[in-house]
């Protein structure tokens, strides 16, 4: 899509040229260390910069041993992107559809029996699935796309070890699937400060209002105690710096052209915080999740493999 076409589509959506306020901000993650200390070991976090969505994912998967390390023949897989908003992909309010499609293909190539894709959207579900292009791209990749806006598909579960959110209603696909892959977009969030891997759990539950009324940081951390994703993959291609989570005409962006991958949901959020130019300590739920043993939030202790392609 060229710039003229992008502007035309944005205008049709009521989004002005101000939505293109791109910033060439410093790459804080790359600035952390020029030395790769991950040679010969499995890294805690892999960050791939450059090229396109599919190429970044392909390279990250090679570095971590391929999808076969996570998905066995015949297993069912649920992929949980961010499809919260009825927004064009270039607004970067949702996970990029090209990334979702390529991820589905990786799962099927590894032998998955079924691959499901869903989210509990904030805007109208059908409109969000369509406008984000995730529904069509995921289906093209071979996935089964499931609506997330029917309360009958959510079932109450206990959350072992939770301090506040001791029960929640979780979508049945999270309960049934053999493999859970968490694929958020990295962006600013007006309430939590940042949307990334842990915040994306709010799209697997029915009553999101309880998170806000009972303490957002603690509830986000508590929700992640229920089930650990086998893999977390963060879309950090075009990062929304303001106006999140939905995005609006004055939102600012940083073109990072990056994908970040980890099995550690706390570590990946700590790295994403740095990518935003923040500290993990700026987001209360990261520390609370680390305190509950969900992962490592000290970036100095992480082996991060940084790759440019």
N, C-alpha and C positions, 0 to 999 in steps of 0.2 A: 504494500500500500504506500503510494507516494504522499508527499505532504499535502498536495492539493486535494487528493481524495480523502485523506484524514480530516482536513478542515471541513470538507463538505459533509462528511458523516457526523462530525461533532456538531456542526450547525443544525443538522436535521434532528439531533438529540437535544438541542437547546444548550449545547456546551460551546462557549466562545473560544476564541484563539488564546485567551489567557490560560486555558487548560494545558497549553503547551509550554508552561513555564519550567523549562528544563534547567537543571543546575549541574555543572561539572564539578561536583563536590569531591574533596579528597577521598581516596579509597582507604578508609581507616583500617580495614582488615588487612590489606596488603602492606600497609605501613607498619603493622605490628612487628613483623620480622621478615627480613630478606632471606633468612637461612631456613632451608627445609630440613627439619629434624626427623622426618617420617620415613626416610629410606630404610627398607628392609623390615618395616613394621606396618601393622594395620593402623591407619590414622584414626583419630577420634572424629575428625571432621574433614570433609573434602570440599574445597571451594574451587569451582571452575569458572574462569572468566574468558569472555570473548566468544566468537562464532555465533551460532544460533541455539535455540532451545533444545532441539534434538541432539545436536552435536555435543552440547554441554552435558546432557544427561548420559549420552553414550560413553563419554570419557569418564564421568564420575562412576558409572556402573563398572567399567573396566577396572578402575582403581580399587574398587571395593570387592572385586571377585565375581561380578556379574549377578544378574537377578536370580540365577540358580542357587545362590547362597542363601536366598530368602524364600523362594517359591519352589516347591517340589511338584512333580507331575501330579495332576489331578486336583490340586488344592484350589480352594476358593479364595479370592482376593477382593478386599474392599479398598478402593482408592477414595480418599476424602480430600478433594480440593476445596478451595474457597470459591463458592458460587453464590455468594451472599447478595449480590446486587445486579439489578437489571442495567448493566453498563457495557458499553463497547469494550473489547479487549484492550484498546489503546489507552483507556482511562486507568488501567492497572489496578482496578478495585478487586478483581478476581484473579485466580490462578490462570496463567496463560494456557489457552486451549491446545496449542501445539505441544506443550510439555505434557499435558494430560494424555493426549493421544499417543505420544511416543512411550510414555510410561505403561500404558495399557499394552502396547505392542511388546515391550520387554517382558511383561508378565506372561503373556500368551506364548511368546517364544520360549520361555522357561518351562512351559507345560501346564500352566494354570488351567483348571477345568472351567472356571467362570471368573470373570472380572466385573465387579460392580462399581459404579461411580454414583455418589450422591452427596448432597449437602442440605442442611436445613437453612434455606435462604432467609434473609431478612426482608428483602423485597418479595413480590409475588414469585413463587417458585418457578412456575412455567416460563414466565417472562425472563427471569434471571438465567435459567438454563439456556434459553434461546439467545438472548442478547449477548451473553458471555461467549457464545459459540462452543462452550464446553460440551453441551449435549451432542451436537452434530459431530464434533471432532472425536469425542470419546466413542461414539457409535461407529464412526469410520475406522477407528482403531480396533474394533471388535468387542467393546465393552457393552454391558447391560446397564443402561442409565435408569436409575430408580428415583422417583420423587421423594423429597424429604419433608413434605408439608402435610402429612397425614398422621394425626396423633395416635392412631391405632397401630402404627409401626414402631412405637416407642414403648419400652417396658421398664418398669421400675427395678433398679438394682441397688444393692448396698455398695458403698465405696469404702473398702477396708483401709483403715488408718487415717481417714479424713478427719479434719478438725472441725469443719463447718458443714461442708456439703456431704453429709453422711449417706444420702440417698439421691438418686437422680434417675430420670427416664431417658434411656439410651436407645438409639435406633437399632432395630433387630439385626441389621447387617453387621454392625460392630460386634454383636453378640455371637453371630453365626459364622462369620468368615474365619478361615484358617490364618490368613495373613492380612494385616492392617497397615496400609501405607498412607501416611499423612503428608499432604502436598499443599501447603498454604502459599499465599503470596506475602512477601514482606512489605509492610506499609505502616504508616502512622495510624494510630487509633486514638480518638478523642477521649475515650474512657480509660483503657488499659495502657495507653502510651504507644504500644506497638502490637501489631498483628504479626504473629509468626507461628511456630509449631504448637506451642501450648495453647495459645489463644484460639487456635483452629478447632480445639475440642468443643467450643461452644456450639459448633455446627453438628455435633453428634447427639445433642440432647434436645429435649422438647421445651423445657421451661428455662429459657435463657434469662428471664426476668429475675429468677432467684439468685443468679450470680451477682447481679447489680444490687439487689436489695440486701444481700447478706454479706457483701464484701467481695469485690471483684477479684482482687489479687489472691486471696485465700481460696476462693471457689475455683479459680482457674487451676491453681496448684493441686487442689483436692481432686478435681475431675481427672487429672492425669494419672492418679493412682489406680484408676479402674482397669485400664488396659494399656500396656506399653506398645506403641507402634513398632512393627518390625523395622520400619524405615521411615525417616523424616526427610523430605526433600523440599527445600524452600526456593520458590521462584523469586529471584532478586534481579530480574532483568531491568525493569523500569520501576524504581522504588518511589512510592508516594510519600513525600515528606510532610505534607500538611493536608488537612481536609479529610483525613481518613475517619472512618473506614470506607465511606461511599465514594468520596471524591466529588469535587465541585469545580466551578469555573476558575476559581483562584488557586486551586491546588498546585503545589510545587513538586517537582520530580527530580530525581537523580538517575541518570542512565548508568547503571552499574554493570549491565550485561553479564550477570553472574547467576550461578546455581550453587546452592550449599546443601550438602548431604551429610547425614549422621544417623546412627542408631540411638544416640543419646539426645533425648528431647530437651534437656536442660542445656547441654553443651551447644546445641545448634541455636538455641535462643540467645545464649550468651554471645555467640559469634555474630548473630544477626543484630544484636544491640550495637556491637562495635561497628558493623557495616552502616548503621544509621548515624554513626558518629557519637553514640552514647556509650555509657558503661552498663554492664549487666545490673549493677546496683541501682540504676535508675528505674528499674521495673521490679516492683515488689514481688510479683509472682515467681520470678526467677529464683530469688533467694529462698522463698518459701518452699519451692519444689526441691531445691538442693537440700534444704534442711530435712525434707522427708525422704531423702535418699534416692530421688528420681534421676540424678545425674550430677555432672560436674559444672559448676558455674564460674570457676576460676580459670580464665583464659590462659594464664601463665602455665597451667598444668596440662593443657590440651596439646595433643599432637595434631596440628592442622596442616594438611597438604594443600598448598596453594598452586593452582595450575592455570596457565594462560594458553589458550589455543587460538 
